[in-house]
Amino acid sequence: MSSATLFSALGVSLILLAFIGSSFNKISQTSLAYWLLNLAGGILSTIGAALMASVPFVVLEAVWTVASVIGLAKHLKTDQVKKG
Protein backbone atom coordinates (compact mmCIF):
# COMPACT_ATOMS: atom_id res chain seq x y z
CA MET A 1 0.00 0.00 0.00
CA SER A 2 1.39 3.39 -0.97
CA SER A 3 1.74 6.19 1.54
CA ALA A 4 -0.76 8.24 -0.47
CA THR A 5 -3.36 5.48 -0.12
CA LEU A 6 -2.59 5.06 3.56
CA PHE A 7 -2.95 8.78 4.34
CA SER A 8 -6.14 9.02 2.28
CA ALA A 9 -7.73 5.90 3.76
CA LEU A 10 -7.00 6.94 7.33
CA GLY A 11 -8.21 10.50 6.72
CA VAL A 12 -11.44 9.44 5.06
CA SER A 13 -12.02 6.89 7.84
CA LEU A 14 -11.78 9.61 10.49
CA ILE A 15 -14.16 11.88 8.57
CA LEU A 16 -16.63 9.03 8.14
CA LEU A 17 -16.32 8.13 11.82
CA ALA A 18 -17.37 11.69 12.73
CA PHE A 19 -20.22 11.61 10.20
CA ILE A 20 -21.55 8.21 11.24
CA GLY A 21 -21.15 9.07 14.93
CA SER A 22 -23.19 12.23 14.51
CA SER A 23 -25.77 10.50 12.30
CA PHE A 24 -26.47 7.94 15.03
CA ASN A 25 -26.32 10.50 17.86
CA LYS A 26 -23.12 9.02 19.31
CA ILE A 27 -21.06 12.18 18.71
CA SER A 28 -22.52 15.66 18.92
CA GLN A 29 -21.75 17.96 16.00
CA THR A 30 -20.81 20.57 18.57
CA SER A 31 -18.38 18.33 20.47
CA LEU A 32 -14.62 18.60 20.55
CA ALA A 33 -14.32 14.99 19.34
CA TYR A 34 -16.38 15.76 16.22
CA TRP A 35 -14.22 18.72 15.23
CA LEU A 36 -10.95 16.94 15.99
CA LEU A 37 -11.96 13.89 13.93
CA ASN A 38 -12.88 16.14 11.01
CA LEU A 39 -9.69 18.17 11.34
CA ALA A 40 -7.37 15.16 11.55
CA GLY A 41 -9.26 13.45 8.74
CA GLY A 42 -9.06 16.54 6.55
CA ILE A 43 -5.34 16.96 7.12
CA LEU A 44 -4.55 13.31 6.39
CA SER A 45 -6.81 13.28 3.33
CA THR A 46 -5.21 16.46 2.01
CA ILE A 47 -1.77 14.91 2.35
CA GLY A 48 -2.95 11.76 0.57
CA ALA A 49 -4.52 13.74 -2.27
CA ALA A 50 -1.38 15.85 -2.62
CA LEU A 51 0.79 12.74 -2.81
CA MET A 52 -1.50 11.47 -5.58
CA ALA A 53 -1.28 14.88 -7.30
CA SER A 54 -5.08 15.02 -7.45
CA VAL A 55 -5.75 18.75 -7.52
CA PRO A 56 -9.56 18.57 -7.21
CA PHE A 57 -9.29 16.39 -4.12
CA VAL A 58 -6.52 18.55 -2.64
CA VAL A 59 -8.91 21.51 -2.94
CA LEU A 60 -11.83 19.54 -1.47
CA GLU A 61 -9.85 18.23 1.48
CA ALA A 62 -8.10 21.55 2.11
CA VAL A 63 -11.48 23.31 2.27
CA TRP A 64 -12.71 20.54 4.61
CA THR A 65 -9.68 21.15 6.82
CA VAL A 66 -10.18 24.93 6.88
CA ALA A 67 -13.87 24.48 7.73
CA SER A 68 -12.86 22.13 10.54
CA VAL A 69 -10.36 24.66 11.90
CA ILE A 70 -13.09 27.32 11.92
CA GLY A 71 -15.56 24.95 13.59
CA LEU A 72 -12.97 23.93 16.18
CA ALA A 73 -12.11 27.57 16.90
CA LYS A 74 -15.80 28.42 17.38
CA HIS A 75 -16.21 25.40 19.64
CA LEU A 76 -13.23 26.40 21.77
CA LYS A 77 -14.41 30.01 21.96
CA THR A 78 -17.92 28.94 23.00
CA ASP A 79 -16.51 26.48 25.51
CA GLN A 80 -14.28 29.17 26.99
CA VAL A 81 -17.22 31.60 27.30
CA LYS A 82 -19.22 28.94 29.16
CA LYS A 83 -16.34 28.41 31.60
CA GLY A 84 -15.52 32.04 31.79
N, C-alpha and C positions, 0 to 999 in steps of 0.2 A: 504494500500500500504506500502510495506516495505521500509526502508530507502535506501537499496541497489537499489531497483527499482526506487525510487525517484531520487537519485543521477545519476543513469545511464540515465534515461529518460531526465532529465534536461541537462546533458552533451551532449548526442547525439543530442538533439534539438538545442543546441548552435552550434555544429559542422555543422549540416545540414543547419542552418540559414546562416552560413558563406558560405557554398558550394552553396546553392541556390541563395544567394545574388550575389555571384561572377558569377554564371552561367547566370544570367539575367542582368549582368552589373549594379547592384545596389550597390555592394560593390567591390572596387578594391582589387585584391589579394596583392597589395602592401600597403594597408591602415592599419592604426593602429586598426581600428574596426575589420578587418578581422583577424588579428593576435590575438587580445584579445579574440574574440569569440572562435577561435580555442584553445587558451590556457585554457580559463575557461572551455570549453567543455571537453578538454582532462583531466584536473584535476578532474572534477566531474565524468567523465566516469571511470577514473582510480579508484577513491574511490568506486564507485558502483561495479565495477568488483572485487575489493579486498574484499568488503563485501560479495560478492557472492562466493568468493574463486575460481574464474575462472581465472586460471593462464594464459591461452592463451590471454584472453581479457585484463588482467592486463598488459601483455607485449605490446600488440597492443596499448592500450591507453597511456601507459607510453612513448612509442616511439613517439606517436602523440604529447604528451605534450612536450617532449624534442625538437622535430622538431619545434613546435610552439615557444618555448623559443628562439631557434636559429633564426627563422624567425623574431620574435619580436626584438631581439637584433640587427639584421642586419637592420631592418626598423629604429630603433631608431638611430643607427650609421649613416645611410644614411641621415636621417632627420636632425641630428645634423650637418653634413658636409654641407648640403644645407643652414642651418642657419648661419653657422660658419664663 
